[in-house]
Amino acid sequence: MIASRFWDFAGAFAHPVTAVLVGGAVAVIVAASLVIFVLARARKVGPALEKELWLRTFSWALIVPAIVVPVLIGPAWAILAVGALGLLCYQEYARATGLFREPAVSVAVVAGILFLVFAALDHWYGFFVALFPLGVVVIAIASIPQDRPEHYIQRTALGVFAFLLFGVGLGHLGFIANDPLYRPVILMIVFAVAVSDVSAFTTGKLIGGPKLLPATSPNKTISGSLGALAAATVFVSLTAGAIYGDALALWQRALLGLLIGACAQLGDLMLSSIKRDLHIKDMGAVIPGHGGVLDRFNSLLLVSPAVFHYVHYLIGFGEAQPIRLITGS
């Protein structure tokens, strides 16, 4: 059973929605490349814009396989990939906020993230939930033995905030991999966030209008926000219907889409608030055209726990699956 969690590529496309979503992502990248090529040959875009468009398309050509491959080959790899994403996000956050200068707090945060990954791998929901308060307690006491009361609140608050976002928040996305339908569900969540982001950008550019929160994110408009909500709602309503069928009513699927669209934007605005407060443009530069890992995946920080608990309340995640696969054997 444990071996099958690490290698289950035979069932990668067992659900038709998985094949449709993966094929659709590849088709979009190919189509975007063709459009950029045609526009460049027709001299409809300048050299600077052409370079940026190619850079972003190339980055997506790398991001999509990095997301899709772990999900396809087995649930354990999906959980480990989410854990790695959390650690990368924390690394950028720690560097930007200066928390890396507090090794005791950083070790506590990283340990908390790793324990959450283990709980997800073990399919031990009780331990997974208990780690939320336990992790906060460990972070709160991590630097006390150093006898440095100065800036205690600041470093502890930064550590707790990081643990809740990159450990607990993203950890819910990994825990979904314990469900038999994890492949189409995780891909639906990730691509719904992408649909929301793209729709917010295009609708905002086409319609314009009043700014949403100009001091936080000057380029975002109210029209773009509404367009993102509408696109996410339609996408999730259709996709979740193909995944769950009658298990979720249409209004429940529509509400799930609204939830994803709203949380995706709030996650993006949350990171924008952090960057404005730190007076930086991007959290990193590892992804050409997108900034850092955290700049690209910030929306998942709030979307993941919201979707998990919404669906878990309605129909559950992995309810009939074996639990404590490691510690119970």
C-alpha positions in Angstrom: 0.0 0.0 0.0 2.8 2.4 0.9 4.7 1.5 -2.3 1.6 2.3 -4.4 1.5 5.8 -2.8 4.9 6.4 -4.3 4.2 4.9 -7.7 0.8 4.8 -9.2 1.2 6.2 -12.7 -1.0 3.4 -14.1 -4.0 5.3 -12.6 -2.7 8.7 -13.5 -5.5 9.3 -16.1 -8.1 7.0 -14.6 -10.4 9.9 -14.1 -11.3 11.7 -17.4 -11.2 15.1 -15.8 -7.5 14.7 -15.1 -6.8 14.0 -18.7 -8.9 17.0 -19.8 -7.2 19.4 -17.4 -3.7 18.3 -18.3 -4.5 18.4 -22.0 -6.1 21.8 -21.6 -3.0 23.2 -19.8 -0.7 21.9 -22.6 -3.0 23.3 -25.3 -3.1 26.7 -23.7 0.7 26.9 -23.5 1.0 25.8 -27.2 -1.7 28.3 -28.3 0.0 31.1 -26.4 3.3 30.3 -28.1 1.6 30.4 -31.5 -0.1 33.7 -30.7 3.1 35.3 -29.6 4.9 34.1 -32.7 2.2 35.4 -35.0 2.0 38.8 -33.2 5.8 39.1 -33.3 6.0 38.3 -37.0 3.2 40.7 -37.8 5.1 43.3 -35.7 2.0 43.9 -33.5 4.2 43.8 -30.3 7.4 45.6 -29.6 10.7 43.7 -28.8 10.4 44.4 -25.0 6.8 43.1 -24.8 7.7 40.1 -27.0 10.6 39.2 -24.7 8.4 39.4 -21.6 5.6 37.3 -23.2 8.1 34.6 -24.2 9.6 34.7 -20.8 6.3 34.2 -19.1 5.2 31.5 -21.5 8.5 29.7 -21.0 8.1 29.9 -17.2 4.6 28.4 -17.4 6.0 25.6 -19.6 8.2 24.8 -16.6 5.7 25.4 -13.9 2.9 23.2 -15.3 5.0 20.0 -15.4 6.4 20.8 -11.9 2.7 20.8 -10.7 1.3 18.0 -12.8 4.0 15.3 -12.7 4.0 14.8 -8.9 0.2 14.7 -8.9 0.2 12.1 -11.6 2.8 9.6 -10.4 1.4 9.1 -6.9 -0.2 10.7 -3.8 3.0 10.6 -1.8 4.8 12.6 -4.4 2.0 15.2 -4.4 2.3 15.5 -0.6 6.1 15.8 -0.8 5.8 18.4 -3.6 3.5 20.5 -1.6 5.8 20.2 1.4 8.8 21.3 -0.8 6.7 24.3 -2.0 6.0 25.3 1.5 9.7 25.2 2.4 10.6 27.2 -0.7 8.0 29.8 0.2 9.3 30.0 3.7 12.8 30.5 2.5 11.8 33.5 0.5 9.7 34.9 3.3 12.5 34.4 5.9 14.9 36.2 3.6 12.6 39.1 2.9 11.5 39.6 6.5 14.9 38.9 8.1 13.6 35.9 10.0 16.5 33.9 8.7 18.6 35.7 11.3 16.6 33.9 14.0 17.7 30.3 13.7 15.8 29.0 16.7 12.5 30.2 15.3 13.3 29.1 11.7 14.2 25.6 12.9 10.8 25.4 14.7 8.9 26.6 11.6 10.7 24.2 9.3 10.2 21.3 11.8 6.5 22.1 11.9 6.2 22.1 8.1 8.0 18.7 8.0 5.8 17.2 10.7 2.7 18.3 8.8 4.1 16.6 5.7 4.6 13.4 7.7 1.1 13.6 9.1 -0.3 13.9 5.5 1.9 11.0 4.3 0.6 8.9 7.2 -3.0 9.9 6.6 -3.2 10.8 10.3 -5.8 13.6 10.4 -5.8 13.8 14.3 -2.1 14.4 14.4 -2.4 16.8 11.4 -4.9 19.0 13.2 -3.1 18.8 16.5 0.0 20.2 14.9 -1.6 23.5 14.4 -1.6 24.6 18.1 1.4 22.5 18.9 3.5 24.2 16.2 2.5 27.6 17.5 3.5 26.6 21.1 6.9 25.4 19.9 7.5 28.5 17.9 6.5 30.7 20.9 9.0 29.1 23.2 11.8 28.5 20.6 13.8 31.6 21.3 13.1 31.9 25.1 16.2 30.0 26.2 18.4 32.6 24.4 17.4 35.1 27.1 16.8 37.8 24.5 13.5 39.5 25.3 14.1 42.3 22.8 12.0 41.8 19.6 10.5 38.6 21.1 7.0 39.6 19.8 8.3 40.4 16.3 10.2 37.2 15.7 7.6 35.0 17.3 4.8 36.6 15.3 6.7 36.3 12.1 7.4 32.7 12.8 3.8 31.8 13.7 2.5 33.6 10.7 4.9 31.7 8.4 4.0 28.4 10.0 0.3 29.0 9.5 0.7 30.1 5.9 3.3 27.7 4.5 2.8 24.8 6.8 -0.9 24.7 7.8 -2.3 26.5 4.8 -0.4 24.6 2.1 -0.5 21.5 4.1 -4.2 21.1 3.5 -3.5 20.9 -0.2 -1.1 18.0 0.4 -3.6 16.2 2.7 -6.2 16.1 -0.1 -3.8 13.6 -1.8 -5.2 11.0 0.6 -8.5 11.0 -1.3 -9.1 8.7 -4.3 -10.1 11.7 -6.4 -7.1 13.7 -5.4 -5.7 14.1 -8.9 -8.6 15.9 -10.5 -9.4 17.8 -7.3 -5.9 19.2 -6.8 -5.5 20.1 -10.5 -9.0 21.7 -10.4 -7.8 23.9 -7.4 -4.5 24.9 -9.0 -6.0 25.6 -12.4 -9.0 27.5 -10.9 -6.6 29.8 -9.2 -4.8 30.3 -12.6 -8.1 31.0 -14.3 -9.0 33.5 -11.6 -5.6 35.3 -12.0 -5.8 35.4 -15.8 -9.4 36.6 -15.8 -8.6 39.3 -13.2 -5.8 40.6 -15.5 -7.7 40.5 -18.8 -11.0 41.8 -17.5 -9.3 44.6 -15.7 -7.3 45.6 -18.8 -10.4 45.4 -21.1 -12.9 47.1 -18.8 -10.8 49.1 -16.5 -12.6 51.3 -14.0 -12.1 52.1 -10.3 -9.1 50.5 -8.5 -9.8 47.8 -6.0 -7.2 48.6 -3.3 -4.9 51.2 -4.9 -2.5 51.5 -1.9 -2.1 47.7 -1.7 -2.1 46.7 -5.4 -2.4 49.7 -7.8 -3.0 47.6 -10.9 -6.0 45.7 -9.6 -9.5 46.9 -10.5 -13.0 46.2 -9.2 -14.0 44.9 -12.7 -11.0 42.6 -12.7 -12.0 41.2 -9.3 -15.6 40.6 -10.4 -14.3 39.0 -13.6 -12.1 36.6 -11.6 -15.0 35.6 -9.4 -17.2 34.9 -12.4 -14.6 32.9 -14.2 -13.6 30.8 -11.1 -17.3 30.1 -10.4 -18.0 28.9 -13.9 -14.8 26.8 -14.1 -15.3 25.2 -10.7 -19.0 24.6 -11.2 -18.3 22.6 -14.4 -15.2 20.9 -13.2 -16.5 19.9 -9.8 -19.7 18.6 -11.4 -17.6 16.3 -13.6 -15.6 15.1 -10.6 -18.3 14.7 -8.0 -21.5 14.4 -10.0 -24.6 14.5 -7.8 -22.6 14.4 -4.6 -22.4 18.2 -4.8 -25.4 20.2 -5.8 -25.0 23.0 -8.4 -25.3 25.7 -5.8 -22.7 24.0 -3.7 -20.3 23.8 -6.7 -21.0 27.5 -7.5 -20.3 28.5 -3.9 -17.0 26.5 -4.1 -16.0 28.5 -7.2 -16.8 31.7 -5.5 -14.8 30.6 -2.4 -11.8 29.8 -4.6 -12.1 33.0 -6.6 -12.4 35.2 -3.4 -9.6 33.4 -1.5 -7.3 33.4 -4.5 -7.6 37.2 -4.7 -7.3 37.7 -1.0 -4.1 35.5 -0.9 -2.6 37.7 -3.7 -3.6 40.9 -1.9 -2.2 39.5 1.4 1.2 39.0 -0.2 1.0 42.5 -1.8 0.4 43.9 1.6 3.5 42.1 2.9 5.6 43.4 0.1 4.3 46.9 0.4 5.1 46.8 4.1 8.6 45.5 3.4 9.1 48.0 0.4 10.0 45.3 -2.1 8.6 44.5 -5.5 9.0 40.7 -5.5 9.8 38.0 -2.9 12.4 36.4 -5.2 13.5 36.1 -8.8 13.7 32.3 -9.3 10.8 32.2 -11.8 11.5 34.5 -14.9 8.7 36.9 -15.5 6.9 36.0 -12.2 9.3 36.8 -9.4 9.7 34.3 -6.7 7.9 31.0 -5.9 5.8 32.8 -3.3 4.8 35.5 -5.8 3.4 32.8 -8.1 1.7 30.5 -5.6 0.5 33.0 -2.9 -3.2 32.4 -3.8 -3.0 28.8 -2.7 -2.1 29.8 0.8 -5.7 30.7 1.6 -7.5 28.7 -1.1 -6.1 25.3 0.1 -7.6 25.3 3.7 -10.8 26.9 2.5 -11.5 24.3 -0.1 -10.4 21.4 2.1 -12.7 22.3 5.0 -15.6 23.2 2.7 -15.5 19.9 0.8 -14.6 17.9 3.9 -17.7 19.2 5.6 -20.0 18.4 2.7 -18.7 15.0 1.6 -15.3 14.4 3.2 -11.8 13.7 2.0 -10.5 10.1 2.0 -13.1 9.0 4.6 -13.0 5.4 3.6 -9.3 5.2 3.0 -6.8 3.4 5.4 -5.4 5.7 8.1 -2.0 5.8 9.8 -0.3 4.0 7.0 3.2 4.5 8.6 2.7 4.7 12.4 -0.1 2.1 12.4 1.7 -0.6 10.6 
